[in-house]
Amino acid sequence: MKLKSFNYFVGLLIIFLYSPLLSEEKIDIWKNKKEIVTDSPKQEKKNNQGKPDLLSSQTIQTIEKIQIEESSQIQTKEQVVYGIYEPANFDFNLNMWSATKAEDLRSSLKRLNKVNLSKSSIEILEAILFSFSYPPQGMDEKEFIDLKINWLIENDRIDLIESFLKQNEKFDSKSKAVQYLVNKNIASGNIKEGCEQIKFIDTSIKDSYLEKFKIYCLIFNDKKSEAQLLLDLLREQKQSSKFYDDKINFLLGVTDKTSNKINEKNLLSFYLSSITIADFKYEPTKKTRSEIWKYLNAANLIKLEDASDKDKLKELEIAANNNKLDKKKIFEIYKKIPFNLSALLNAKNNYQTLDESDARALIYQKYLLSEANESKIEYLFLLEELFKKADLANVFSKYLSDRIEEIGIKNLPENYQEIAQARIVSEEDSILGKVKYNDKILHQSKILKYYVEGESKKKIQKDIDKIFKKVAKNKKYFISAKDLALADALITDGFSLPPNFKYNELAEKFDIPRNLLQLIDNDQKAFLALKIVEIIGEDEPYQLDPETIFFVTNLLNKMNLVTIRNKVLNSALPLRT
């Protein structure tokens, strides 16, 4: 910019005169005060030391443009960050996405949505997505929030949705998030809990659906006068409907009659239909929405009056297989289908002559009548085969697992034990087990106590000196990739390794993808962590090959993402029993 010399001199004089005043201004970004953002590493370090507790959406004023002209001008732009977690908890910061392009984030999440992520992958992903931060380049605030809320809804993370609502007062997707919580509770039959969610309905939300639910909740809690006032206001705003007025007037006692028409427009309307119609009956179909299926199940409104109605039974079986209907309901129906004594006695021969549903029902009843474990497991496996043949495996997989655990693997004939063990659906927590230390192997040694149990650095340094010397004496010992992963972490954390342990030489044989190293050069912390999630995917870290474990932890070390690294190490390295 070209300036006249006089103007330049005046500008400098003004800055000189006012600089003491400017230097005395207190800056606190967590109290919505103005801040000049610089690129100074020292300043960033100073700001991070305080580790602010992000308990609400954070407003940050940044100086967007500074111009020295004939008339000096400062333009400011207000930025609000949204999230759940303090970024420092995971070694992130508010600028964790600032060097990343929006399209890269969109593409990565699109790929992840196609993968059945492991528990560890989900936990890391949630830390990345829900740490307070600015959006990536080319993504506005609204899209960034929508991305977060949509992920929570698609993954049914009710607990995190509530946390997000508690910590962020106003955002564009708020009504969508609250409505999801409300509908989840209605579908589960938890109306009392659903009504507690109206605390999130404030003046920032303009949503007639939620207002209607709020009015119903007032009636539910016997606050009819308040309900009437809000209903009148809703009518004045022309946000009500003939159906809704009819139902609410009936519930308020204004009228003693109500329409018997069942309204399926939304879940609230369907619910109001079910509680106001005497002898309510509804036959769901393939087109019936999942949330209505769930409500019918929770309210015990799904019944098969006629056991001979095979078409209806098949619809219910398909619904259960698609997780719309509680799978237990199918087995309850199977028990009610009548068979004569001869059919039951000769079930193995007779089931093949029956309709598919009847065949499954017959074998199920035969299983229930069996006393010997060998017979029980035989009929359970036959049932599994019949469900798989009908593409209904999801109905039976958990039931089979539970029944095998009830019987006990050791109580089964030996020829069934291995195949039965493979059918047990295990929880990830129970798989890991207790850590067993083995000082003959570096990555299984008690050095790991620093990461697993929080052992003191002083004690661990002594263990390092002892165990590394012990391993060095074993000329047959092979330094594995897992050993290097541990060594790399120890070096990063400030421990001293014996001089004869040539870490750099050993690490050279492992190639780390250049595109991932480039993310480190570009200071793309969040995106690197997201790429790590893509790498881990549907596996737990302990299921990864040793080379992958090394380069994943090495990348995390290079980026100082030690919290996530420790999570990977604790899963991948220890021997567990």
N, C-alpha and C positions, 0 to 999 in steps of 0.2 A: 504493500500500500504506500503510495506517495503522499507525503505530508509537507506542508510548508514549514520551514525551519522555525518560524515563530510559534506556530501552533504546536510543533513538536516540543519546544522549550516549555510552553505553558502547560502542556499535558504532563510533562515530567515533574514540573513544579507542583501541580495539583496532587499527583501521586505521592510525592515526597511529603507534602504537608499533611495528608490524610492517612499515611501508612501507619502511624502509631495507633490511630483509632481502629483501623482495620485489624491490626494484630491483636488487639485486646478483645475482639468479638469471640465469644465462646461458641464452639461448633459442636452440636450433638445431633447426629443424623437420626437418632432413635426418638427424638422429641420433635420431629417435623420442623427442624430449624434449617436455615440455608447453609449449604456447604459447597466449597469449591473443590471439585474433584481433580486431583493431579495424578501424574504417572509416577510419582516418587515412591520407590519401594519402602523407604524408611517410614513415610507417612502411613502407608497401608499397614505395615507391621504394627505401628503404634495404635491404629484404629482397631486391629484385630485382638490386641491384648485384652481389651475390655470384655470380649465375648458377650455382646448384648443378648439379652433374652428376648427372642422374638415372639411375643405373646399376642400380637395383633398385626394386621396388615401394616406394613411400614411405609411411611411417606418420606421421600428423599428429594430435596430440592437441589438440582445441579445447575451450575452455570453453563448454559449451552453455548453462548457466544460472547466474546469480549471484543469490543471494538474501541479503538482510540481514534476519534475523529474530532471534527470541530465541535461537535456536541457529543460527549461520551455516552455510550449506550450499553446496557447489560440486559440481555434477554434470558429469562429463566424458564425452565420447563419442569413441571412437577412429575415425579416418577413414584409409583407405588409398587411395592413388591408384595407378592402373595406366596404363602406356603404354610407349612406346618412345623418344620424343624429349623433350628438354628444352623446355618450352613457350617459354622465352625465345628459343630459336633461330628461332622464327617470330613473335616479338613477342606471344606469348600469355602467360597466367599460369595459376595453378592454378584461379582462379575464372572461367575463360573461358566456362564453361557455367552458372555459378551463377544468372544472371539470365534464363535461357532455360527455357521449359516443356518437359517431356519429350515431350509430344505434338507440339510443333513439330519437334523433332529426328527423331522417328519418321516424321512425314509427309514431311519433306524427304528423308530417306534412302529412303523408299518411292518417291518420284518419281525419284530419282537411279538407283535400281536398274533402272528401265525404260529408261534412256538408255545408249547406247554411248559412254561418256565418253572424251574425248581424253586424250592422255598428260599434258598440263598439268593438266587437270581432276583426274585421278587423283592426281597428285603433290600438288596443293593439298589434296584431300580426305584423303589419308593424313596430311598434316601436321596437319590439324584433328582427325581421329579418334584419332591415336596420340600426341599430346602428352599428357604426364601432366596430369591435371586431376580436379577433383571432378565428379560427374555433374550433369545438369540437374535442375531442380525436378521432383519427382514421379517420379524414376527411382532405383531402388535400385542399389547397387553391383553386384549380380549381373547385372541386366539390362544395365547399362552395359558390363560386361565381355563378356557374351554378344553384344552388338551389335558389338563390336570383333572378336571371334573369328569370328563368323559372316560378317562382311564379308571377312575375310582368307581364309576357306575358300571362300566363294562366288566370290572373285576369284583363287583359286589362288595367293596370295602366300606361297609357301613360305619365301622369305627373311625376310619380316617375321614370319611365325609363329615361326620360330626365334629371331629377335631378341626377340620378345615373351616367349617361354619363358625366354630367358637373363636378361632383366631383371626378370621378375616371378616370384617363387618360388611362391606359393600363390594359386590362384584357382579358382573353381567350374568353369570350362570347360577346365581344364588337360588332363584326360584326353581330351576331345574334340579339342583341338588336337594333342596328341601322337599320338593314333590316326590323325588325318588325315595327319600326316607319315609315319607308319609305312606306312599303306596306299598313299600316293603312291609310296614307294620300292619296295614290293612290286610294285605295278602296273607300275613302270618296269623291274623286274628288277634293281634296285639293292639287293640284300639286305644287302650289307656296309654301305652307307650307312644303310639302314633300321635296322640293328642299332646304329648309332652314336646313334640317337635315344633309346635306352633310358636314356641318361644323364638324361633328363628325368623318368623314372619314379621318383618318390620316395615316401616314406611318406604324402604328402598325397593320392596317387592310389590309389583303390581300384577297380581295373578289371581284371576277369578276362581280358579280351581282350589287354590290354597285358602282363599277367603271363604269359600263354601265349606271346606273342611273345618276351618276355624269356627264357623257358626255351629256346625254339627257338634264339635267338641264342647262348646259351651252348653249345649243341650245335654250331652253325655255327662257332663259334670254338674248338671242341675242348675245351670245359670241361664235360665230361659229368658229373663228380662234383657240381659245383655245380648243374647242371641237374636231376639226380636229387633233390637236397635240396629245391629249389624245387618240383619236381613233387609230391613227397610232401606238402609243406606245402599246395599247391593242392588236393590230394585231401582232406586233412584238413578243409579249409575248405569242401569240397563245391563247389568252383568249376571242377572239371575236367569232362570228359565222356567217354563211352565211345569216341567217334571220336578225340578228342584223345589219350587214353591209348594207343590202338592205334597211332597214328602216331608218337608220341614214343617209345614202347617199341621200335618198329621202328628208329627213328633212333638210339636209344641202344644198340642191339644186344641188348636184353633178349629180343626175339623175332626170329625170322627170317622171319616172314610178316606180311602186313598186308592189310586189306580192299581190294578193288578198287572199292569204292563211292566215287563222286565227290561230295564235300560242297560245296554252293554257299551254305551258310548265311552265310558271310562270306568275305572275301578270304583271310584266313590259312588257313582250312579248305580253300579251293580250292587254294591254293598247296601246302599239305601233301599234298593229293591228287595234284597233278601231279608232285611230286618223289619220291613213294613208290610210285606205280603204274607197273609196267613197261609200255612201249609205250602210254603215256598218250594217249588220244584223246577229244576233246570237241567237240561240234558246237554252237556258240553259236546263239541264236535272238534274235528281237526282244525277248524278255523278259529276256535276259541283261543283268546290270548292267554299266554303263559301265566300272567298275574291273576287272571280269573280262575284258572285251574288251581293255582296255589291256594287262593282264598277258599274255593269249594272244598279242597282237601282239608284245610285248617279248620273250617267250620263244620266238617263232617257232613257235607251236603252231597257227596258223591256216593250213590248207592246203586247196586244192581238188583233191582226188585225181582227180575226174572232171570234165573240162572241159565235158562235155555237161550237167552239173547246173546248169541255168539258174536254178532257184529259189534254189539255194544262192548262186550268184554275185550275184543280185539282193539277197539279204540282206546280203552283204558290201559291195556298193555303197552300200546305204542306211546301213550302219554307218559306212562311211568318210565319207559325206556329213554324218553326225551327229557326226563327230569321235571316234568310238569305235575306229575302225580306221585305221592308218596308210594314207594315200591311195596311197602308192607300191605297196602290196600289190595294188591293183586293176590297175595298169598291168603288174605282173609277171604277173598272171593273164591279162590280155589277150594278152600275148606268147605264152602257151602254147596258146591256142585255135587249132586247125589250120584253115588255108584252103588250097585248091588254087591253083595258079599263075594259072589263068583268073580266079578271084575277085579275086585281088590286082591283076591287070593292069586289070581293069574295076571297080575298087572303087567309083567314083563312081556307076555304074549298079546294081551288085549290092547295095550296103548297104541300099537301100530295101526289098529283098525279105526281109531277115533279121530275126530277133529283135532287140529293142533292144540287148541286151548284146552280141550278135554283131556288130551294125552298128557299135557303138562300137569293138569290138575290131578289126574289119576296117580301119576308117579309121585307127585308131591304128597298126596294122602298116604301112599304106600310107604314113603320115607318116614312120615310121622308115626306110622304104626310099627315101624321096625324097631327092634330092641338091640340087636347085635351091631357093634360098631362097623363090622365089615359090610353088613347089609346097608346101613345108613350111608356110608361113603359111596357105595356102589350106586345107590339111587340118586345121591347128590350129583355124582358125575354124569349119570344118565340125564338128569334134569338140565345140567349145564349144556350137554350136547343138544337137547331139544330147544333150549333158549337160543343158542348160537345159530341153529338151523333156521330159526324164524327171525334172525337179525334182532334179537331182543336180549343180547348178552348183558347189557347194562342193568337190566332188571335183576339179574341173578348174581352178578359178580360179588357184590358186598355181602349178600345173604350167604353165599357159599363160603366166603372167608370167615364170617362169624360162626357158622356151624362147625367148620373144621377146628377153629380155636376152642369151641365148646367141648368138642370130643377130645381134642389134644392129639398132636402128631404121634406121640409115643404110644397112644392107645389104639392106633390104627395098625392093620397088618403091614408088615415090612414092605411089601410090593406096592403099597399105596402111599407110603410116607413121603417120598421125594416129590411125587406129582402133587400131593396135597399141600406140601410146604410152598410150592410155587404158586398156589392159588391164594395164599394169604396176602391180603392187602395191608401192608405195614405203614405205620406212621414214620415220617422221616426222623423225628426226635428219638424214637426208640432204636433206630438203626445205628446211630452214632455210638452210643454207649459210653462207658467210663474210659478215661485215658490210662494206658499202661505204658510206663516209661521203660525204654530199653537203651542203656548206655553204650551198647555195642554198635548202634547205628545212630549217626549224627542227628538225622531228622526225627528220630523217635526218642531221643535222649531227654534227660531231665532239664536240659537247656530250655526246652519248650515250656517249662513252668513259668517263664517270664511272660509268655503269651497266653497260656491257659489259666494260670493261677495268680498272675500278678506278682511273682517272686521279685525280690529286690535286685537292683542292678549289680550291687556288690557281690551278692551270693551267686548270681548267674555268671559273672565274670570269672569267678573261681572255678565254677563248673565247666565253663568254656575251656579254660587252660588245661584242666584235668582230662576232659573227654576228648578234646582234639589231639592231645598227646597220646592217649590210649588208642585212638583210631589210627594215628600215624605209625604206631608200632606194628600194627597188623598189615603186613606187606601185601596180603591178598585183598585188602579192603578196597572197594571201588567207590569213588566219590560220585554219587548219583545226582540227577537234576534236582531232586527233592532236598538233598544235602546243600546244594548250591542256593536253593531258594531260602533255606534257613540262614546260611552264611550271609547272603545278600541283605536279608532283613536285619541281622545282627550288626552288620557294618553301617547300615542306614541309621540304626538306633544308637550308634555311638560306642559299640563294643569293640574291643581289640581282639583280633584273631592272631594266632601264632604266625610268625614270619615265614615259616616253612609251608604254610597253607597258601598256595598260589591261586587265589580266587580269580584274578583277572585272566590268567592263562586258561583256567578250567571253564570260565564263562564264555570265552571266545568261540567255542565250538557250537554254541547255541545262537541261531539267527533269530532276531526279533524283526517282525515285519516293519519295513521302512515307513509305511503309511501311519502306523501307530506311533512310531518315534516322532514323526512330523507333528502329531497332535501335542506332544510334549513341548516341542520347539515353539509351537503357536500358543502355548499356555491354555489349551482347551481341556481343562480339568474335567468338567462335567461330561463332555463328549467322549473323552477317553474312558471314563468310568462306564459310560453307556456301551461302548464297544466291548468292554470287559464282560458286561452282562450278555451281550450277543455271543461272546466266545463260550461262556459258561453254559448259557442256554438252559436246556431242560435237565442238565446234570447238576449234581452237587459237586463242589470243588474236589472232594476226595475221589470222585469218579473220573476226573480228568487224567490224561497221561502225564507223567512226570515233567516232560519238556514243556508242556502247556502251563503247568503249575508254575514252573520257573519263570517263563517269560511274562506271564500275567502278574506275578508278584513283583518282578523286576520293573515292569512298567509302572506299577502302583508306587514302588519305592522312588522311582525317578520323578514322579509327579507329587511326591509327599502325601499320598492318599493312604496314610498308615492305618486308619480305622478300618477301611474296606480291606486293605491288605491283611490285617490281623484276622478278619473274618474268614478270608480265604485260607490262611495258614492254619487256623484252628480246625478247619474241616479237612484240609488236604494232607497235613503232615503226621499228626499223632497216630499211634497204634491204639485202637480202641477195642474194648471187650464188651 
